[in-house]
């Protein structure tokens, strides 16, 4: 019997300590405000009853006494009025007001701290939601990613939120300076995912946590599966990173619009997938030798108009000119169509199964030059 009572006392003690440590400060502020309002009303009514003054003067006396201003133009003259002022104002009201002010300041500080640490529920609409952060140099990657997004005119003011455990002490200053927010949590936790409201997002990006680990796709698959239960695919554009190419189709079958390789050196690839869906496929091809890839051909070109050069290569089914190297060796990308090309090389996007030889490119340039009286190519063409 004694042990049972001891356990109950311990349980009550633990509950009391928990309430003191983890009380809802917002609820406490509201309760104190109600108590203060009740005390003020009671004092006003008491003054009206005991003192020979009007309603406005009674309210004025209550406020000046409560805030300890004490202008002195009104004061309680009767015994009943003085007792009411002593009990309601001096003993209760002023104490409650001081506690209310202290708790409100604590509430604002706690609110700010929760925002910084990612424990605040943000009210967002049509935002960009980024799930996960890279395991290595995650802060640097995210800073470049957000900066590139902000430099895109159509996304300069789009709200950005991260769902990640990568910033337990808050986002870096550079990310916050660009207006990024974050929620501390993981997408495989149903409650954390629901709190970032993916169904209200315009774009969702699921990053691979570790792009060296082929098992990262398992987590990505689980996250995408949970995500698609929230979002309307016709409204929300979903971009997903995939480490193993064999898993690409599985992620597309789940509903992802864009599935790309994690290329940490170029966060711009993610930005292109968001801003111009489909462009990421072309960019990925440029990073590999499979399918379409870029090839440099070192041969002199003098005076060809860029538009004629591009059109000639395409008509000859040799590829698409992307850039050229000028006489100083600097690469000029996508020049204006009427640019006269003077350089020592061409960069052409070609097909892997139909890669033209330098000789064929040279012959094509000679044919283009023959049709353009103001252009010449190097001797030997």
C-alpha positions as CSV (number, residue, x, y, z in Angstrom):
1,X,0.0,0.0,0.0
2,X,2.8,2.4,0.9
3,X,4.7,1.6,-2.3
4,X,1.6,2.2,-4.4
5,X,1.1,5.6,-2.8
6,X,4.8,6.4,-3.3
7,X,4.5,5.5,-7.0
8,X,1.5,7.8,-7.3
9,X,3.4,10.7,-5.6
10,X,6.4,10.2,-7.9
11,X,4.1,10.1,-11.0
12,X,2.5,13.4,-9.9
13,X,5.9,14.9,-9.3
14,X,7.1,13.9,-12.7
15,X,3.9,15.3,-14.3
16,X,4.3,18.6,-12.4
17,X,7.9,18.9,-13.6
18,X,7.0,18.1,-17.1
19,X,4.3,20.8,-17.1
20,X,6.8,23.4,-15.7
21,X,9.4,22.5,-18.4
22,X,7.2,22.0,-21.4
23,X,4.1,24.2,-20.8
24,X,2.4,25.9,-23.7
25,X,3.5,29.4,-23.2
26,X,1.0,30.7,-25.8
27,X,-1.9,29.2,-23.8
28,X,-0.5,30.6,-20.6
29,X,-0.3,34.1,-22.1
30,X,-4.0,33.8,-23.1
31,X,-5.0,32.6,-19.6
32,X,-3.1,35.5,-18.0
33,X,-4.7,37.9,-20.4
34,X,-8.2,36.7,-19.4
35,X,-7.3,36.9,-15.7
36,X,-6.1,40.5,-16.2
37,X,-9.2,41.4,-18.1
38,X,-11.4,39.9,-15.4
39,X,-9.5,41.8,-12.6
40,X,-9.8,45.1,-14.6
41,X,-13.5,44.7,-15.1
42,X,-14.0,43.8,-11.4
43,X,-12.1,46.8,-10.3
44,X,-14.0,49.1,-12.6
45,X,-17.3,47.8,-11.3
46,X,-16.1,48.2,-7.7
47,X,-15.1,51.8,-8.3
48,X,-18.4,52.6,-9.9
49,X,-20.1,51.1,-6.8
50,X,-18.1,52.7,-4.1
51,X,-17.0,56.0,-5.8
52,X,-19.0,58.8,-7.1
53,X,-17.5,58.9,-10.7
54,X,-18.6,58.0,-14.2
55,X,-17.8,54.9,-16.3
56,X,-15.1,56.6,-18.3
57,X,-13.4,57.9,-15.2
58,X,-13.6,54.5,-13.5
59,X,-12.0,52.8,-16.5
60,X,-9.3,55.5,-16.6
61,X,-8.6,55.0,-12.9
62,X,-8.3,51.2,-13.4
63,X,-5.8,51.6,-16.3
64,X,-3.6,54.2,-14.6
65,X,-3.5,52.1,-11.4
66,X,-2.9,48.9,-13.3
67,X,0.0,50.3,-15.3
68,X,1.4,52.1,-12.2
69,X,1.3,55.4,-14.1
70,X,-0.8,57.1,-11.4
71,X,-1.6,60.5,-12.8
72,X,-3.4,61.5,-9.6
73,X,-6.4,63.1,-11.2
74,X,-8.5,60.3,-9.8
75,X,-8.1,58.1,-6.7
76,X,-10.2,56.0,-4.5
77,X,-11.6,58.1,-1.6
78,X,-13.9,55.6,0.1
79,X,-12.9,52.7,2.3
80,X,-14.5,50.2,-0.1
81,X,-12.8,51.7,-3.1
82,X,-9.4,51.6,-1.4
83,X,-9.8,48.0,-0.3
84,X,-10.9,47.0,-3.9
85,X,-7.9,48.9,-5.3
86,X,-5.5,47.3,-2.9
87,X,-6.7,43.7,-3.4
88,X,-7.6,43.8,-7.1
89,X,-4.9,46.2,-8.4
90,X,-1.9,46.1,-6.1
91,X,-2.1,42.5,-5.0
92,X,-3.4,40.8,-8.2
93,X,-3.6,43.1,-11.2
94,X,-0.1,44.6,-11.3
95,X,1.5,41.2,-10.6
96,X,-0.5,39.5,-13.4
97,X,0.4,42.3,-15.8
98,X,4.1,42.0,-15.0
99,X,3.9,38.2,-15.5
100,X,2.0,38.6,-18.7
101,X,4.6,41.0,-20.1
102,X,7.4,38.6,-19.2
103,X,5.6,35.6,-20.6
104,X,4.8,37.5,-23.8
105,X,8.5,38.3,-24.3
106,X,9.4,34.7,-23.6
107,X,6.7,33.6,-26.1
108,X,8.2,35.8,-28.9
109,X,11.7,34.6,-28.2
110,X,10.5,30.9,-28.1
111,X,8.6,31.5,-31.4
112,X,11.7,32.9,-33.1
113,X,13.8,30.1,-31.8
114,X,11.4,27.5,-33.1
115,X,11.4,29.2,-36.5
116,X,15.2,29.1,-36.6
117,X,15.5,25.5,-35.5
118,X,12.9,24.3,-38.0
119,X,10.2,23.5,-35.5
120,X,7.6,26.0,-36.8
121,X,4.7,25.2,-39.0
122,X,4.9,27.6,-41.9
123,X,1.7,28.6,-43.8
124,X,2.8,28.4,-47.4
125,X,1.1,28.3,-50.8
126,X,2.5,27.6,-54.3
127,X,6.0,27.2,-52.8
128,X,9.0,25.1,-53.8
129,X,9.6,22.2,-51.4
130,X,13.1,20.6,-51.3
131,X,13.2,17.3,-49.4
132,X,16.5,16.1,-48.0
133,X,19.9,17.8,-48.3
134,X,23.2,16.2,-49.6
135,X,25.3,14.4,-47.1
136,X,28.5,16.0,-48.2
137,X,28.7,19.9,-48.4
138,X,25.0,20.1,-48.1
139,X,25.0,23.8,-47.0
140,X,27.1,24.9,-49.9
141,X,25.0,22.9,-52.4
142,X,21.8,24.4,-51.1
143,X,23.2,27.9,-51.1
144,X,24.1,27.6,-54.8
145,X,20.7,26.0,-55.6
146,X,18.7,28.7,-53.9
147,X,20.9,31.5,-55.4
148,X,20.3,30.0,-58.9
149,X,16.5,29.8,-58.3
150,X,16.4,33.4,-57.1
151,X,18.3,34.6,-60.2
152,X,15.5,33.1,-62.4
153,X,13.0,35.9,-62.9
154,X,10.0,33.7,-62.7
155,X,11.1,32.2,-59.4
156,X,12.6,35.3,-57.8
157,X,9.8,35.6,-55.2
158,X,8.7,32.0,-54.9
159,X,8.7,30.7,-51.3
160,X,11.3,28.0,-50.7
161,X,11.1,25.5,-47.9
162,X,13.5,22.6,-47.0
163,X,12.4,19.4,-45.2
164,X,15.7,18.1,-43.7
165,X,17.6,17.1,-40.6
166,X,20.7,18.7,-42.1
167,X,20.4,22.0,-40.3
168,X,19.6,21.2,-36.6
169,X,20.8,24.6,-35.5
170,X,19.1,26.6,-38.3
171,X,19.7,27.5,-41.9
172,X,23.0,29.2,-42.8
173,X,22.7,33.0,-43.0
174,X,23.1,33.0,-46.8
175,X,20.0,30.7,-47.2
176,X,18.0,32.8,-44.8
177,X,19.1,36.0,-46.7
178,X,17.5,34.6,-49.8
179,X,14.2,33.9,-48.0
180,X,14.5,30.2,-47.6
181,X,12.8,28.4,-44.7
182,X,13.0,24.9,-43.3
183,X,11.3,22.3,-41.3
184,X,13.4,20.0,-39.2
185,X,12.3,16.5,-40.0
186,X,12.4,13.5,-42.4
187,X,10.1,12.7,-45.3
188,X,9.7,9.1,-44.2
189,X,7.9,10.4,-41.1
190,X,4.3,10.9,-42.1
191,X,3.8,13.7,-39.5
192,X,6.9,15.7,-40.7
193,X,5.8,15.3,-44.4
194,X,2.3,16.5,-43.6
195,X,3.5,19.6,-41.8
196,X,5.3,21.0,-44.9
197,X,2.0,20.6,-46.8
198,X,3.3,19.2,-50.1
199,X,-0.2,19.3,-51.5
200,X,0.0,23.1,-51.6
201,X,3.5,23.2,-53.2
202,X,3.9,24.1,-56.8
203,X,7.2,22.2,-57.2
204,X,8.7,19.4,-55.1
205,X,12.4,18.3,-55.3
206,X,13.5,15.1,-53.7
207,X,17.3,15.0,-53.4
208,X,19.4,11.9,-52.8
209,X,20.9,12.1,-49.4
210,X,24.1,10.2,-50.4
211,X,24.8,10.1,-54.1
212,X,27.5,7.6,-53.6
213,X,25.2,5.0,-52.0
214,X,23.1,3.0,-54.3
215,X,20.7,2.2,-51.4
216,X,19.8,5.9,-51.4
217,X,17.2,5.1,-54.1
218,X,15.3,3.0,-51.6
219,X,14.8,6.0,-49.4
220,X,13.9,8.1,-52.4
221,X,11.4,5.5,-53.6
222,X,9.7,5.5,-50.2
223,X,9.7,9.3,-50.0
224,X,8.2,9.6,-53.5
225,X,5.6,7.0,-52.8
226,X,4.5,8.9,-49.6
227,X,4.7,12.2,-51.5
228,X,2.4,11.1,-54.4
229,X,-0.3,10.3,-51.8
230,X,-0.4,14.1,-51.0
231,X,0.1,15.9,-54.3
232,X,-2.0,16.4,-57.3
233,X,0.3,15.4,-60.2
234,X,-1.5,17.8,-62.6
235,X,-0.7,20.7,-60.3
236,X,2.6,19.9,-58.6
237,X,5.7,19.3,-60.6
238,X,7.9,16.6,-58.9
239,X,11.6,16.3,-59.6
240,X,13.5,13.3,-58.1
241,X,17.2,12.3,-58.0
242,X,18.1,8.7,-58.8
243,X,21.5,7.2,-58.2
244,X,21.0,3.9,-60.1
245,X,19.7,4.4,-63.6
246,X,17.9,1.0,-63.3
247,X,15.5,2.6,-60.9
248,X,14.6,5.5,-63.1
249,X,11.5,4.0,-64.6
250,X,10.2,2.8,-61.2
251,X,10.3,6.4,-60.0
252,X,8.5,7.6,-63.1
253,X,5.9,4.9,-62.6
254,X,5.2,6.4,-59.2
255,X,4.5,9.7,-60.7
256,X,7.7,11.7,-60.8
257,X,7.8,14.2,-63.7
258,X,11.6,14.4,-63.9
259,X,14.1,11.8,-62.8
260,X,17.7,12.9,-62.9
261,X,21.2,11.9,-61.7
262,X,22.6,13.6,-58.7
263,X,25.3,15.9,-60.0
264,X,26.5,17.8,-57.0
265,X,28.9,20.1,-58.9
266,X,26.0,21.5,-60.9
267,X,22.9,22.4,-58.8
268,X,21.8,24.3,-61.9
269,X,20.6,20.9,-63.3
270,X,17.9,20.8,-60.6
271,X,17.0,24.4,-61.4
272,X,16.6,23.7,-65.1
273,X,14.4,20.7,-64.3
274,X,12.2,23.0,-62.3
275,X,12.1,26.1,-64.6
276,X,12.2,24.3,-67.9
277,X,11.1,20.7,-67.6
278,X,12.8,18.5,-70.2
279,X,16.0,20.6,-70.4
280,X,17.6,18.4,-67.8
281,X,17.4,15.4,-70.1
282,X,19.5,17.2,-72.7
283,X,21.9,18.5,-70.1
284,X,22.4,15.0,-68.7
285,X,23.2,13.7,-72.2
286,X,26.0,16.2,-72.4
287,X,27.6,14.7,-69.3
288,X,27.8,11.2,-70.7
289,X,29.0,9.5,-73.8
290,X,25.8,7.6,-74.3
291,X,23.2,9.0,-76.7
292,X,23.9,12.6,-77.6
293,X,27.2,14.1,-76.4
294,X,29.3,17.1,-77.2
295,X,32.5,16.7,-79.3
296,X,35.2,19.3,-80.0
297,X,36.7,19.5,-83.5
298,X,39.9,21.5,-83.8
299,X,39.9,23.1,-87.2
300,X,40.1,26.7,-88.3
301,X,37.0,28.6,-89.4
302,X,37.2,32.1,-90.8
303,X,34.2,34.3,-91.6
304,X,31.4,31.8,-91.6
305,X,28.1,33.2,-90.4
306,X,27.0,31.3,-87.3
307,X,23.5,30.8,-88.6
308,X,24.8,29.3,-91.9
309,X,27.3,27.1,-90.0
310,X,24.6,25.7,-87.7
311,X,22.1,25.2,-90.5
312,X,24.7,23.5,-92.7
313,X,25.7,21.0,-90.0
314,X,22.1,20.1,-89.3
315,X,21.2,19.7,-92.9
316,X,24.2,17.4,-93.4
317,X,23.0,15.4,-90.4
318,X,26.3,15.8,-88.7
319,X,25.1,17.4,-85.5
320,X,24.2,20.7,-83.8
321,X,26.9,23.4,-83.3
322,X,26.8,24.6,-79.7
323,X,29.9,26.8,-79.5
324,X,33.2,27.7,-81.1
325,X,36.7,28.5,-79.9
326,X,37.9,32.0,-81.0
327,X,41.4,32.9,-82.0
328,X,42.3,33.5,-78.4
329,X,41.1,30.0,-77.4
330,X,38.1,31.3,-75.5
331,X,34.9,29.3,-76.0
332,X,31.9,31.3,-77.2
333,X,28.6,29.6,-76.5
334,X,25.5,30.2,-78.5
335,X,26.5,33.5,-80.3
336,X,24.0,35.7,-82.1
337,X,22.9,34.2,-85.5
338,X,24.6,36.9,-87.6
339,X,28.0,36.5,-85.9
340,X,30.9,36.0,-88.2
341,X,32.9,33.1,-86.7
342,X,36.7,33.5,-86.5
343,X,38.2,30.7,-84.5
344,X,40.2,27.5,-84.2
345,X,37.6,24.9,-83.3
346,X,33.9,23.9,-83.0
347,X,31.9,22.2,-80.3
348,X,29.2,20.1,-81.8
349,X,26.5,18.0,-80.2
350,X,26.6,14.6,-82.0
351,X,25.0,11.2,-81.7
352,X,27.1,8.5,-80.2
353,X,26.1,6.0,-82.9
354,X,26.8,8.5,-85.7
355,X,29.8,10.5,-84.7
356,X,31.2,12.4,-87.7
357,X,34.9,12.4,-88.3
358,X,36.9,15.7,-88.4
359,X,37.2,15.2,-92.2
360,X,33.4,15.2,-92.7
361,X,33.1,18.3,-90.6
362,X,35.8,20.0,-92.6
363,X,34.2,19.1,-95.9
364,X,30.8,20.4,-94.6
365,X,32.4,23.7,-93.7
366,X,34.0,24.0,-97.1
367,X,30.6,23.5,-98.7
368,X,29.1,26.1,-96.5
369,X,31.9,28.5,-97.3
370,X,31.5,27.9,-101.0
371,X,27.9,29.1,-100.8
372,X,29.0,32.2,-98.7
373,X,31.2,34.6,-100.8
374,X,32.3,36.5,-97.6
375,X,33.7,33.4,-95.8
376,X,36.7,31.2,-96.2
377,X,38.0,28.2,-94.4
378,X,41.5,27.0,-93.8
379,X,43.6,25.8,-96.7
380,X,43.3,22.2,-97.5
381,X,39.5,22.2,-97.5
